[in-house]
Amino acid sequence: MTNASHTPPGQAWDASQYAENAPFVPKLGHEVLKLLSPQPGERILDLGCGDGVLSERIMQLGATVLGVDASAEMVEAAQQRGVTARVVDGHQLPFDHEFDAVFSNAALHWMLDPQAVLAGVKRALKPGGRFVAEFGGHGNVAAICTALIASLQFRGISSKGRHPWYFPTAEDYANLLQTVGFRIDSIELIPRPTPLPKGMANWLDTFASPFFHGLDDDLRDAVFDHTVNLLSHSLSDGHGNWTADYVRLRVVAHA
């Protein structure tokens, strides 16, 4: 879910907080897992494996899995599930034609040099191996980003360097895939409004820390509360039920 040397300032990962506040992430990954269609005996790299929920599922289907993530705590949580997992920066994958497939769910938008990532993915795959991924695409959490930036600017704080995500269009990502030598089977943006069972404040605590990095506590609280208030007009139903404006980019390609 993260990447080491490129991790945005202020972003840290707590496996128990993640499991509590974002259980929808692996749950909603099952559609892209179907596209992966792991086969018994295959060797699969799970790029940005997080706490290993989907890695474990791939193992249950008979494949051999290596999970990699830049967060040591997330890797430890994956290992506790019985997943073979290592701390690896997604921009610097050290593998050479070793895997039948590379799988990634809800991770690639944290990796801000996508061409370096894709070059490593391509190199990690055996000839003809497949790359199956889903992550935030163009328009993902647009309302949330706009509210965060507006709340910072309201307090006279620049948002420059605080936006931690890469959300490409299908066309831009297709061009990158082809540049590093992939053949694209399918690529599409999928609007997917996502209920937040723990609410917007918990989502911001879990995923949006870089926007608040370095702010004094009082200022952070003011920006945070302003953001939640702005979003309540569009992403809350008024009864405490929140929905995030997710748009996912789903891709299947072959080396």
C-alpha positions, -999 to 999 in steps of 0.1 A, spaced: 0 0 0 30 22 3 65 29 -11 96 35 10 119 62 -3 90 79 -21 66 79 9 49 113 12 59 132 44 36 125 72 22 92 59 26 62 82 8 29 83 -7 12 113 -19 -23 104 -46 -24 131 -59 10 122 -60 1 86 -79 -32 92 -104 -13 113 -109 18 91 -105 3 56 -117 -33 55 -135 -23 22 -101 -22 4 -95 -59 3 -132 -67 1 -136 -46 -30 -104 -62 -45 -121 -94 -52 -133 -83 -86 -98 -77 -98 -87 -109 -81 -111 -127 -104 -94 -111 -134 -60 -124 -121 -75 -159 -119 -46 -174 -100 -38 -210 -110 -23 -237 -88 15 -238 -91 18 -202 -105 43 -178 -88 27 -145 -82 41 -111 -69 16 -91 -49 29 -55 -53 18 -33 -24 4 -63 -5 -5 -44 26 -16 -66 55 -18 -96 31 -56 -103 30 -56 -107 -7 -22 -124 -8 -36 -150 15 -66 -155 -8 -43 -161 -37 -24 -187 -17 -56 -204 -9 -63 -208 -46 -30 -228 -50 -5 -202 -62 28 -194 -46 28 -157 -35 55 -132 -26 41 -100 -11 61 -68 -12 53 -35 5 73 -6 17 57 -5 51 75 -28 76 45 -29 98 22 -40 70 47 -67 59 48 -80 95 10 -82 95 11 -101 62 37 -125 76 14 -131 106 -12 -144 81 14 -169 68 22 -148 37 58 -148 25 64 -110 24 93 -86 22 99 -49 26 105 -36 -9 102 -2 -26 78 -5 -55 100 18 -76 130 -5 -72 117 -40 -77 147 -64 -77 132 -93 -96 142 -107 -130 118 -128 -151 106 -147 -120 68 -145 -119 39 -157 -139 18 -127 -128 22 -94 -109 -10 -84 -90 -16 -51 -73 -47 -37 -55 -51 -2 -42 -14 5 -41 -1 19 -73 -15 54 -67 9 58 -38 39 53 -62 46 86 -78 71 75 -105 49 51 -124 73 45 -153 100 32 -128 73 9 -112 61 -5 -145 96 -11 -158 103 -31 -126 70 -50 -131 78 -58 -167 113 -71 -157 98 -92 -128 75 -111 -152 84 -142 -172 79 -137 -210 41 -136 -216 34 -131 -179 4 -110 -169 0 -78 -150 -34 -73 -133 -40 -42 -112 -66 -18 -98 -58 15 -82 -71 51 -80 -76 66 -114 -84 101 -128 -111 117 -107 -105 94 -77 -115 112 -44 -117 145 -64 -142 160 -39 -120 150 -9 -89 164 -25 -107 197 -34 -120 201 1 -85 194 16 -68 219 -6 -96 245 0 -93 241 37 -56 246 36 -58 276 14 -85 291 37 -58 291 64 -32 305 40 -14 272 36 -1 260 3 -10 225 -8 22 223 -29 40 190 -21 12 177 1 -9 158 -25 4 122 -22 -13 104 -50 -10 96 -87 -44 92 -104 -39 88 -142 -64 87 -170 -67 54 -189 -50 70 -219 -20 82 -199 -15 49 -182 -19 29 -214 9 50 -230 31 42 -200 24 5 -203 32 5 -240 63 25 -234 78 -2 -212 67 -30 -235 34 -43 -223 5 -55 -245 -28 -42 -231 -57 -66 -228 -81 -42 -211 -79 -8 -193 -108 12 -180 -119 38 -154 -146 25 -131 -166 50 -109 -171 32 -76 -187 52 -48 -175 35 -17 -193 35 17 -171 44 46 -184 25 76 -162 44 100 -169 78 85 -149 105 68 -128 115 98 -113 80 101 -107 79 63 -87 111 65 -68 99 95 -58 67 77 -51 80 42 -47 118 41 -20 125 67 4 143 42 -21 171 38 -17 179 75 20 172 79 39 197 99 9 217 111 6 226 148 -21 207 165 -46 235 167 -41 244 130 -43 208 120 -76 203 139 -90 235 123 -81 223 87 -93 188 94 -127 200 108 -131 224 79 -125 196 54 -151 173 71 -176 201 72 -171 210 35 -175 173 25 -206 168 46 -226 187 20 -217 162 -8 -205 129 6 -227 125 37 -264 117 37 -270 138 68 -275 107 89 -238 100 95 -235 77 65 -204 87 44 -194 77 9 -160 83 -7 -160 94 -44 -138 66 -56 -128 61 -93 -107 30 -100 -84 23 -129 -84 -14 -137 -59 -29 -161 -49 -63 -175 -17 -65 -196 9 -90 -208 46 -88 -209 
